[in-house]
Amino acid sequence: MPENFENRHEEENLPIEIPEEEKPVSETPEQPKISEKSEKDKNELDKVKNQLGDFFDKAKSTEEKFQKIQRKFSPFIKAGIIDEKDILDQVNDCSSEQDKDSFVKKAMDLVKIYNSIKNSDIGEDILRSERVERLREEGRTVINNVLDYETTPDKKTILIHIVPAKKPGLKKLRELMGAGLDDLVEIVEENDEIIKVEANSWLVDKNPKLVEKLGFKVGDKYVDGDGRNAQCSRMTREEFLQKPWNSENRK
């Protein structure tokens, strides 16, 4: 992996959440047929069940299973929007299960509870606030829903982290990235020691044309800490400051 491209701050990938397979964003995505959607939903559920089964096999103890599942519900418990005793009793019952199939079945019930809260307006607000606080503790600064950044220890490089928004569409994604990068210009202007801006992610590998259209030079590929194909992109200080990042100025 190239220097400074290490995947040091990836989200913890726990199997309690149904994963959405990321595809390159599209301006006008085709609508799947009902039969195709049903098949996709089935494949998605099978994928989650397999992921939960793998988690069961790899967990070293009941306590490990409990802690990792409980951690997913922690923001909602702290916010008081879910009954702590009730959910922890369910988590304990699930994590104590010694039979793999029974564990997966009970874990799937927890997945449904988690996703119903997560996808609500208040759930999204809670997770957004929790993410901002967590990233702040890690030395990162959140710009908006799709961008946050940090600086390297030598203060010479800004590392941009691109976060996958919930199906924003290409136009909205470009607007958010453009507006976020426009805000970042002020940071670069105020710090003369910054000589380079980098965006390195599996999302760059998925959407290289979008990143290139923003003006970044897409470079080396690597495998990130979660085993995903990722790609580097970079821009000099001078190039970054010359760009009309604000989405109103970008056609």
PyMOL commands that set and color helices and strands:
alter all, ss='L'
color gray80, all
select helices_A, chain A and resi 34-58+62-79+84-95+100-118+121-137+169-190+202-206+208-213+237-242+247-249
alter helices_A, ss='H'
color red, helices_A
select strands_A, chain A and resi 141-142+147-151+157-162+196-199+217-223+229-236
alter strands_A, ss='S'
color yellow, strands_A
deselect
rebuild
show_as cartoon
